[in-house]
Each structure stands twice: as structure tokens, then as C-alpha cells.
């Protein structure tokens, strides 16, 4: 799956980056296939605990985020630059979110069209048993955002996203592979609040095995995980020194499986994650269900 974006909320209470961690845990080095493709990724994030900077529980309840990400991709047939194929993607997001406290009840929620994510430059290389990918993307704040509102579905700021991925085939028959993906988010000031959110680094990783009992229907399964850190301070005239210095982080481990139909150039995948050892953010579970087809 190609990198996409999760609308982040008011940066005065920033608790995550805009990239939905775990999206690129498998086949991270693979660039868009030649031709046009469409993929749909449905993400369910259910988090029941808000933790502080030392890992202490600050509140319990439920933060629920449902995302439907529609990605349109294109990949070149021929090599275009330094041995690399070229690609590009555009992602349209539908979002529904809610926040409920065990003590205070409903604290808000919203739904609608989220921010737009475009990757105008994707370069992919295949060197023997290694696939490599590098990309530049930008998040346009097209989703609804209003400072202080409890029904935002957009981030309210522009983000530049630099990413790279690598997939190494551990065996010549390509039945075992490890993948690593990294994205760095550079955020601009949030409109109306003039708060500059902290930048974010995310790392996805996996070990996957392919069973070839049915060559026309290979099944992939294995272990996956991700980590996400805030790397710079938030800045803004209305923030206290403690708010500026506070950085979030979260780790997760899980399982993934997928099935492909090479003849039909299509696939279906499922990923499950359990988060742990979080700081200054929500902690819980994440489920990713995706389908893709290449034309």
C-alpha cells in the first residue's frame, strides 16, 4: 500500500503525526506497478487510554477514528531516472472520529472529507533481491478545520512528507522477506491558531513469508510493527513551556496476512496492531483492511 495521511486535529493538543503508522509495513520498497491502479484502505483505530509523558494514565474512554482512504496510483513501464521507474499517487480520505471520556461522556466527533495527500514523485529501484523506493509527498489542508471546534476532520496545516522504503528477499524464491519503511513529516504552521506542530518520524517494519502451494493465489503472512516519535517541539505564543517540550511516541506489534491474484492483478490484505509503551498520546488497537487492483 502507498503512503496516505490521517487528519490530525487541533495542534494545541497534538497527540500523533498525520501518517497512519503501519500502512507501509509490508512490501515497503515496492513502487507503484506499471500502469494505473486503485486501492482502498479502511482503518479502524480504537484507543481506550490517554497517557502522559511518563506513561501514566491521564484519562480513560475511547478515541475512535474510522478512515476510508482511496488512492489512485500510476507507475511507468520504463526506467526514467538513474535506473529507477517513476510513479505518482493521489489519495482522497473520508473520515469519521469520536472522543468519549469515561467520566465526562462524549467530548466531540466529526465526519466528512479529510485532507488531500499527493505524492507527485516516487522513484523505485530493483537490484537483485532488493526493492527500494523513495518519495516526496505533500498534505493539503482541504478537510474541515476550525480552531476550538470538536468536529474537525482536517489538520489545518500543510505537511511535507519525505519517505523511503526497502524490501529484501531473504531467499532466491522470494518466499521470505523483510521490509523497513520510514517517513519524516515536516509540518507548517496551523491556520488560525498559528501553532507550529512538532515534526514526526515514523518507522514501519515487517517479516513476511509467502506460501506458494497455489502459484495462482499466493498467500503472505508474518509479523509487523511500527514506531512513531515527535522529533521537534511544538511552537506557539499560546503554548506553555511544558506544552512545547512535551513529545509523543508510540510503539506497536502485530500480525499481517494478504492474498493476491496475479492473473487479475489484484490483492486483499489484513493487518492487526496492538500499541504499547506510549507517551503523551492515546494507546489502543488498529485494524487495516485493504484491497487493490491494477489496470
N, C-alpha and C positions, 0 to 999 in steps of 0.2 A: 504494500500500500504506500501511496505517496504522502508526503508530509501535509498536514492540514492544521487548522487552527481552532482553538477553543476560546470563545469570548470570555474575557476575564472580569468584569465588574469594576467597581469603584476602586481606584488605586490607593485611596486612603486606607483601605482595608485589604491590600494586596495579599493574597494567600497562594497564588500559583502563577506560572507563566502562561502564555497564550497557547503553547503547543500541548496537545493532549498526550502526555507521556505514554509510551508503549505502542504508538501507532506503527513505528518502523522497526520493531524488534526482529522481524523475520525478513530475510532477503533484502537486507538494508543496503547492499551495494548494487542492487539491480536497478538500472534506469528504465524509463518507460519503454515498452516493447514497440517495435516498428509499427507505424500506423496510428489509428485513433483508438482510444479506449475510454470506457466509462466504468467508474467504480462507486459503490455506495457503502459507506461505513456507518453503522449505527452503534453509538457508545452510550452505555448506562453507567454513570458514576453515582455510587451511593456511599456517602460518608457520614458516620454517626458520631464523630468526636472531633472537637476543635482543641488542638494542643498548643501550648505556649512555647517560648524559646528554650526552655529546659526540658521539654517533653511532658510537662504537667498538663492535666486535663483542665481546660478552661470552661468548656460547655459541652453538653450532650444534646442530641437531637438528630436531625437528618438534613444533609445537604444533598439534594438530588439534581443531577444535570443530565438531560437527555439530548443527544446531538445526532442529527442526521446530516452526514457530510457527502455531498455529491461532487465528485471530482471528474473533470474532463481532461484527458491527457493525450499528448501526441509525441511520438518518437520517430526519429529519422531512420531511414533504411541504411544510409551510407555513413561512413566516417566523415566528419566535417571539421574537426579541430584536434590536432595532436593525437590522432589515433582514437578519438572519442566520438561516440554518437551523441546527437543533440536531442533534447526534449523540452517540453514545457507543459505546465498544468494550470488549471483554474478550479477553485473549489468554492462551491456555494453551500452555506450552512444554515440549517434550520435548528433552532434551539428552544428548549423548554427547561426552566430551572425553578427550584423552590428551596427555601430555607426554613426549617422548623426547629424551635427550641423546646426541649422537654419542660422547661419552666415557663417560658413566655408565649408558647404556641407559635403560630405562623408569623414569620418575620418578613415574608415577601416572596415574590417569584414573578417570572415573566416568560413570554414565548414570542417567537417571531423569527424574522430573517436576521442572521448574525452577520459578523464581519466577513469580508471577501478576502480570500487568500490566493495570491497568484505567484507561481514560480516561472518567470519568463526564461530562466536559464538553468538547464540541467545537463550536465555532461556525464557520460557513462563510459567506462573502460572495462574490457575483459582481457585479463592477462593470465592465460592458462587456467589455473584453478581459483583465481581471484577475480571478483567483480568489484569495481569501485564506482562511486557516484559522488558528485559534488554539485551543489545547487545554491542559488540565491532566490529568496522569496520576499514578498512584502505583504503585510496585512493592512488593508484599507479599512478604516473605522466606519463601515457602512451600516452596522447594526445600531439599533436604537440605544442611545445613551443620554442620560440626564443626571447631572450631579445630585446626589442625595436621594435619587429615586430607588425604589425597591423592586422595579420590574425591568431593569436593564438587560439587554441581550447582546450588547456590543461593548467593546473595551473603551472606546472613546479616545484612542490614541493609535498612531501609526507604529508599526513594528517592522524592522528589517531582520530577516531570518537567514542566517548562514548555516548550511548543513553539509555533512558528508557521511558516507556510509561505506562499509566494506563487508563482503561476504566471502569467506574462504571455504572451499570444498576440501574436507579432510580426506576424502578418498577419490580415486580416479573415476569411479562410477557415479560420483556426485550424490551419494546416498546419505552422507553426513556433512553438516556444515555448521560453522559458527558465524554470527553476524554482530557487528557493532555499528551503531548509528549515533551521531552527535549533532545537536542543533544549538546554536547560540542566538539568543534573541536580544536585539538592541532596540529598546523602547524609546519613543519620543514623548514629549510632554502630553499629558491628558488634557483634552479640550475642556474649557470652562473651569476646571479645578487648578490647572497649571502645576499639577504634581507630576514629577518625573519618576515613573516606576523603576524599580531596580531591574537590571538585566538578568537573564536567566540562561543557565546551561542545563541541557537535558541529555542523558545518555541512555540509549536502549541497547539491550544485548540479548542473544539467544543461542542455544544449541538445538539444532533440529535434525531429525532423521527422516528419510524418505523410504517408504516401503514400496517395492516395485513388483509386488505379486500381480498387480494389474497394471501393465505399462500404459494402458489407455486411460487409467484412472489412478495416478499416484497419490498416496496419502502421506502427508507430512505431519510430524508431531514432535514435541520436545518441551524444554524448559525455557522460560523467558523472564525478563526482569527489566526494571528501569530505575533511574535515579534522577532527581531534579533538584537544582540548587539555585537560589537567588545569589548572584555574584557581586552586585553593587548595591549601595544604599539607595533608598528612596530619597527624593529631594523635593522640598516644597516649603513655602513660607508658613503654611498652616500646620506642619508636622512638628511634633516634639522631637528632641534628640533621641529619645528611646524609640520612637516610631521610625525614624530614619535609619537607626542602626540595626533594627530587627530584620533578620533574614530568614526566609522559609527554606525548608528542604523536605524531601520525602523519598523513601525507597519502596520498592515493590518486587515481589517474586510471583511467578505463576506458571501456567501451562498454556500451550497453544496447539492447535491442530488445523489442518486445511486439506482440501481435496481439490484436484484440478482435472479438467477435461481438455487435454491438449488439442484434440481434434476440433473442439468447439471454441478454443481459445478463451476459456472461462474458468473461474475458480470460486471457492467458498471457504471462509476461514472463521475460526472462533478463538478468542484469547480471553483468559481469566487472570486477574491480578488481585493480590492481597497486599495492601500497603502496611508499612511498619516504620518505626523509629522516626516519625515525622517531627518537625519543629515549626512552630508558627504557621500552621496550616490545618486543613481538615485531613482526616485519615479514615480510610474505609476500603471499599472494593471497586473494581472497574471491570466491565464486560464489554468486549469489542466483537461485533459480528459484521463481517464484510463479504461483499460479492463483487466480482469484476468480470468484464468481458472486453476483448479486443476485437476491433472490426478490421 
